[in-house]
Amino acid sequence: MDLLADITLARRAFDLRVKLTLGEETVAIVGPSGAGKTSLLRSIAGLERPRQRRITLGDEVWLDGERGVHLSPERRRVGYLPQDYGLFPHLTVAGNVRFAARRDRPDLLEQLGIATLAAARPAQLSGGERQRAALARALAREPRVLLLDEPFGALDAITRRQVRDELGAILTTLGLPTLLVTHAYDEATMLADRVGVLDRGELVQIGPAAELVRRPASALVAALTGANVLDGTARRTPVGSVVTLAGGGELTSATPADGSVKVAVHPWALELTDPRESSVIDTVVDVHRDRGALVVRLTRFAVHAPAGVNGRAQPEPGAVVGLRAAASEVVVLPPAAEDAASATL
């Protein structure tokens, strides 16, 4: 059963305008703080009232601006997990779940590994335990749609990975239309079938995570996927373009372009070379290892290199290095709208 949300909601600095269809899948929404991500969840849950448009679940109409239909939150069968988890401090874990289900649900506590905490109150729980308790309460409503707002935001790194993996397994089992808001693109890719990027109330791009990496619709999308994004000036060639970077040097791209552009290239697509053999030169700022890869932070770029940096000695901070990338890995994008506008003044 598909969820259709086609809404316009006035915010202080912009209008949230989103049209989204969600099947039995997990869709993650990422974007800058203040982009409207939480407002989107609250609109679907019935906690915000968009001034127009429509929200339906299959044949059920939850919102119809033209007909004046606005179902209350308790009638929408939504499981909503807010950022602060929203647990009642005076109730036990079992009591919080019972409040949502109107009956005891020891099966949910067992499924989420918190059966031994049934008599504990929220203040006695760790961050991971509170997250599991809040998720149990959200699932206790036997929802037909699940809304998760930054479910890992309050967790430390180790607990975050553990709870993320557990949640991924649960979502796969449930098979519910699930909308997940997160700031972390890597978590979005691990949990979601599709990823949407929201910027100032507009859904800039939505699709499989790999699609956003390969063909980002904007510099913001590229940056959220972890790409290096730089300004430059492109000149068209028979096989694409050559981009002169604002900070010096040139990159070749398979994308045809002319004029002011932004260039996106991911850290893993860059190779460190001898500066005498490269048209792009930069200075090493920091080098550290992250899960088997060498992360080299330069003045303008970040590079993820295999151990040994292509068979050469590990660079040291202050070293001058060259960079190169295959033309197919260099994505050329138009400048951001605000940059383009200022360029015409």
C-alpha positions as CSV (number, residue, x, y, z in Angstrom):
1,M,0.0,0.0,0.0
2,D,1.6,3.3,-1.1
3,L,1.8,6.5,0.8
4,L,1.5,9.6,-1.3
5,A,2.4,13.0,0.2
6,D,1.9,16.0,-2.0
7,I,2.2,19.0,0.4
8,T,2.9,22.7,0.7
9,L,3.7,23.9,4.2
10,A,4.7,27.5,5.0
11,R,7.9,27.8,7.0
12,R,9.5,30.9,8.4
13,A,12.1,31.4,5.6
14,F,10.5,29.3,2.8
15,D,7.7,27.0,1.8
16,L,8.1,23.2,2.2
17,R,7.0,21.8,-1.2
18,V,7.3,18.0,-1.5
19,K,5.7,15.4,-3.7
20,L,6.7,11.9,-2.6
21,T,5.4,8.4,-3.2
22,L,6.5,5.7,-0.7
23,G,5.9,2.0,-1.2
24,E,6.9,-0.9,1.1
25,E,10.5,0.4,1.3
26,T,12.7,2.7,3.4
27,V,13.4,6.1,2.0
28,A,15.9,8.3,3.8
29,I,15.7,12.1,3.6
30,V,19.0,14.0,4.1
31,G,19.8,17.6,3.9
32,P,21.2,20.6,5.8
33,S,19.8,21.6,9.2
34,G,16.6,23.7,8.7
35,A,15.8,22.2,5.3
36,G,12.4,21.1,6.4
37,K,13.1,17.4,7.1
38,T,11.3,17.2,10.4
39,S,8.4,19.4,9.1
40,L,7.9,16.8,6.4
41,L,7.6,14.0,8.9
42,R,5.3,16.0,11.2
43,S,3.0,16.8,8.2
44,I,2.6,13.1,7.4
45,A,2.0,12.3,11.0
46,G,-0.7,14.9,11.3
47,L,1.2,17.1,13.7
48,E,1.5,19.9,11.2
49,R,-1.3,21.1,8.9
50,P,-0.2,21.9,5.4
51,R,-2.3,24.7,3.8
52,Q,-2.9,22.7,0.7
53,R,-2.3,19.5,-1.3
54,R,-2.9,15.8,-0.3
55,I,-1.7,12.9,1.8
56,T,-3.1,9.4,1.2
57,L,-2.3,5.9,2.2
58,G,-3.8,3.6,-0.4
59,D,-7.5,4.5,-0.5
60,E,-7.4,6.3,2.8
61,V,-7.4,10.1,2.6
62,W,-5.4,11.7,5.4
63,L,-5.3,15.2,4.0
64,D,-7.2,16.9,1.2
65,G,-6.9,20.7,1.2
66,E,-9.6,21.1,-1.3
67,R,-12.2,19.0,0.5
68,G,-11.1,20.2,4.0
69,V,-10.1,16.7,5.2
70,H,-7.4,16.5,7.9
71,L,-7.3,13.3,9.8
72,S,-6.0,13.6,13.4
73,P,-2.7,12.0,14.3
74,E,-4.3,9.2,16.3
75,R,-6.4,8.1,13.3
76,R,-3.4,7.8,10.9
77,R,-1.8,4.6,12.1
78,V,1.6,6.2,12.0
79,G,4.6,5.0,14.1
80,Y,6.5,8.2,14.8
81,L,9.9,8.3,16.5
82,P,10.9,11.9,17.2
83,Q,14.5,13.1,17.7
84,D,14.2,13.3,21.5
85,Y,12.4,9.9,21.5
86,G,9.4,11.4,23.3
87,L,9.2,8.8,26.1
88,F,7.1,9.6,29.1
89,P,9.5,10.0,32.0
90,H,7.0,8.9,34.7
91,L,6.2,5.6,32.9
92,T,8.3,2.5,32.7
93,V,9.4,1.0,29.4
94,A,6.5,-1.4,29.5
95,G,4.2,1.5,30.4
96,N,5.3,3.6,27.5
97,V,4.7,0.8,25.1
98,R,1.4,0.0,26.8
99,F,0.3,3.6,26.4
100,A,0.7,3.3,22.6
101,A,-0.7,-0.2,22.2
102,R,-3.5,0.0,24.8
103,R,-2.2,-3.4,26.0
104,D,1.0,-5.1,27.0
105,R,3.5,-6.0,24.3
106,P,6.2,-8.2,25.8
107,D,6.8,-9.6,22.3
108,L,8.1,-6.2,21.1
109,L,10.3,-5.8,24.1
110,E,11.7,-9.2,23.5
111,Q,12.2,-8.5,19.8
112,L,14.1,-5.3,20.5
113,G,16.2,-6.9,23.3
114,I,14.8,-4.8,26.2
115,A,12.6,-7.3,27.9
116,T,14.8,-7.1,31.0
117,L,14.2,-3.3,31.1
118,A,10.4,-3.5,31.2
119,A,10.2,-2.0,34.7
120,A,12.9,0.7,34.2
121,R,12.1,4.3,33.6
122,P,13.7,6.4,30.8
123,A,16.1,8.2,33.1
124,Q,17.6,4.8,34.0
125,L,18.3,3.8,30.4
126,S,21.3,4.4,28.2
127,G,20.9,6.2,24.9
128,G,20.7,2.9,22.9
129,E,18.1,1.5,25.4
130,R,16.0,4.7,25.1
131,Q,16.1,4.4,21.3
132,R,14.9,0.8,21.4
133,A,12.2,1.7,23.9
134,A,11.0,4.5,21.7
135,L,11.0,2.3,18.7
136,A,9.0,-0.4,20.6
137,R,6.4,2.3,21.4
138,A,6.3,3.4,17.8
139,L,5.8,-0.2,16.6
140,A,3.2,-0.9,19.3
141,R,0.6,1.1,17.4
142,E,0.9,-1.6,14.7
143,P,1.6,1.3,12.2
144,R,1.1,1.2,8.5
145,V,3.7,3.9,8.0
146,L,6.9,4.4,10.1
147,L,8.5,7.8,10.5
148,L,12.0,8.0,12.1
149,D,13.5,11.4,12.9
150,E,17.3,11.3,13.5
151,P,17.0,7.9,15.3
152,F,20.7,7.8,16.1
153,G,21.4,11.4,16.9
154,A,21.9,10.9,20.6
155,L,24.0,7.8,20.5
156,D,27.8,7.4,20.8
157,A,29.7,6.0,17.8
158,I,29.8,2.4,19.0
159,T,26.2,2.2,20.1
160,R,25.2,4.0,16.9
161,R,26.6,1.3,14.7
162,Q,25.1,-1.5,16.8
163,V,21.6,0.1,16.9
164,R,21.8,1.1,13.2
165,D,22.5,-2.6,12.3
166,E,19.6,-3.8,14.5
167,L,17.2,-1.2,13.0
168,G,18.2,-2.2,9.5
169,A,17.3,-5.9,10.3
170,I,14.0,-4.8,11.8
171,L,13.0,-2.6,8.9
172,T,13.7,-5.4,6.5
173,T,11.4,-7.7,8.5
174,L,8.6,-5.2,8.8
175,G,8.3,-4.2,5.1
176,L,6.5,-1.0,6.0
177,P,6.6,2.3,4.1
178,T,9.3,4.0,6.2
179,L,10.6,7.5,6.0
180,L,13.9,8.1,7.8
181,V,15.5,11.5,8.4
182,T,19.2,11.6,9.0
183,H,22.1,14.0,8.7
184,A,24.5,11.1,7.9
185,Y,24.6,10.1,4.2
186,D,26.4,6.8,5.0
187,E,23.6,5.8,7.4
188,A,21.1,6.6,4.7
189,T,22.8,4.4,2.2
190,M,23.0,1.5,4.7
191,L,19.3,1.6,5.7
192,A,17.4,3.0,2.7
193,D,16.3,1.7,-0.6
194,R,16.2,5.3,-1.9
195,V,17.7,8.5,-0.7
196,G,16.1,12.0,-1.1
197,V,17.9,15.3,-0.6
198,L,15.9,18.1,0.8
199,D,17.2,21.7,0.5
200,R,15.2,24.7,1.7
201,G,11.9,22.8,1.4
202,E,12.6,21.4,-2.1
203,L,13.2,17.8,-2.9
204,V,16.3,18.3,-5.0
205,Q,16.9,14.7,-6.0
206,I,15.7,11.2,-5.0
207,G,16.9,7.8,-6.1
208,P,19.1,4.9,-5.2
209,A,22.2,6.0,-3.3
210,A,24.5,5.0,-6.1
211,E,22.6,7.2,-8.5
212,L,23.2,10.2,-6.3
213,V,26.9,9.5,-6.2
214,R,27.2,8.9,-10.0
215,R,24.9,11.7,-11.2
216,P,24.3,14.3,-8.5
217,A,21.7,16.9,-9.4
218,S,23.5,19.7,-7.6
219,A,26.7,20.6,-5.8
220,L,24.8,20.1,-2.5
221,V,23.9,16.6,-3.4
222,A,27.5,15.9,-4.4
223,A,28.8,17.3,-1.1
224,L,26.3,15.3,1.0
225,T,27.5,12.1,-0.7
226,G,31.1,13.0,0.4
227,A,32.5,14.4,-2.7
228,N,35.1,17.2,-2.9
229,V,33.3,20.2,-4.5
230,L,35.3,23.0,-6.0
231,D,34.7,26.1,-8.2
232,G,36.1,26.3,-11.6
233,T,35.8,27.5,-15.2
234,A,35.2,24.9,-17.9
235,R,36.0,24.9,-21.6
236,R,34.4,22.3,-23.9
237,T,36.5,19.7,-25.7
238,P,35.5,17.0,-28.2
239,V,35.4,14.4,-25.4
240,G,34.0,16.5,-22.5
241,S,35.7,19.5,-20.9
242,V,38.8,20.7,-19.1
243,V,38.1,22.7,-15.9
244,T,40.5,25.2,-14.5
245,L,40.1,25.2,-10.8
246,A,39.7,28.4,-8.8
247,G,42.7,27.5,-6.6
248,G,44.9,26.5,-9.5
249,G,45.3,23.4,-11.6
250,E,43.1,21.6,-14.1
251,L,40.9,18.5,-14.1
252,T,39.5,16.7,-17.2
253,S,35.9,15.6,-17.2
254,A,33.8,13.5,-19.5
255,T,31.0,16.0,-19.0
256,P,30.7,18.7,-21.7
257,A,30.6,22.2,-20.2
258,D,31.5,25.9,-20.7
259,G,31.9,28.8,-18.3
260,S,31.6,28.9,-14.5
261,V,31.0,25.5,-12.9
262,K,31.4,23.4,-9.8
263,V,33.4,20.2,-10.0
264,A,32.7,17.2,-7.8
265,V,35.1,14.3,-7.4
266,H,34.9,11.7,-4.6
267,P,37.9,11.0,-2.3
268,W,38.3,7.4,-3.5
269,A,38.5,8.5,-7.1
270,L,41.6,10.7,-6.6
271,E,45.1,9.3,-6.9
272,L,48.1,10.8,-5.2
273,T,51.0,11.3,-7.7
274,D,54.3,13.0,-8.0
275,P,53.6,16.7,-8.2
276,R,56.0,17.0,-11.2
277,E,53.6,14.7,-13.1
278,S,50.3,16.4,-12.3
279,S,48.4,19.5,-13.3
280,V,46.8,19.6,-9.8
281,I,49.1,20.2,-6.8
282,D,48.1,20.5,-3.1
283,T,49.6,20.3,0.3
284,V,49.0,17.6,2.9
285,V,47.4,18.8,6.1
286,D,46.7,15.6,7.9
287,V,47.0,11.8,7.4
288,H,45.1,9.1,9.4
289,R,43.7,5.6,9.0
290,D,40.0,4.9,8.9
291,R,38.8,1.3,8.7
292,G,41.7,0.1,6.5
293,A,41.9,3.1,4.3
294,L,44.4,6.0,4.4
295,V,42.6,9.3,4.7
296,V,44.7,12.2,3.4
297,R,43.4,15.6,4.1
298,L,44.8,18.3,1.8
299,T,44.3,22.0,1.6
300,R,41.6,21.7,-1.0
301,F,40.8,18.0,-1.2
302,A,40.3,14.8,0.8
303,V,41.7,11.6,-0.6
304,H,41.0,8.0,0.4
305,A,44.0,6.0,-0.6
306,P,44.7,2.3,-0.1
307,A,47.3,1.4,2.5
308,G,50.7,2.3,1.2
309,V,49.3,5.1,-1.0
310,N,49.7,3.3,-4.3
311,G,52.9,1.6,-3.3
312,R,54.7,4.8,-2.2
313,A,55.7,6.0,1.2
314,Q,52.9,7.6,3.3
315,P,52.9,11.4,2.8
316,E,53.6,13.6,5.8
317,P,51.8,16.8,6.8
318,G,53.4,19.7,4.8
319,A,54.3,17.5,1.8
320,V,53.4,18.8,-1.6
321,V,51.6,16.1,-3.7
322,G,50.0,15.8,-7.1
323,L,46.5,14.6,-7.8
324,R,44.8,13.0,-10.8
325,A,41.4,11.4,-11.5
326,A,39.9,9.6,-14.4
327,A,37.7,11.9,-16.5
328,S,34.7,9.7,-15.9
329,E,35.0,10.3,-12.2
330,V,35.0,14.1,-12.5
331,V,31.4,15.4,-12.4
332,V,30.8,19.0,-13.7
333,L,27.8,20.8,-12.3
334,P,26.3,24.2,-12.8
335,P,27.1,26.7,-10.1
336,A,24.6,27.0,-7.2
337,A,21.6,29.2,-7.9
338,E,22.9,31.9,-5.5
339,D,26.3,31.9,-7.2
340,A,24.8,32.2,-10.6
341,A,22.6,35.0,-9.5
342,S,25.5,37.0,-8.1
343,A,27.5,36.4,-11.2
344,T,24.9,38.3,-13.3
345,L,24.7,41.4,-11.1
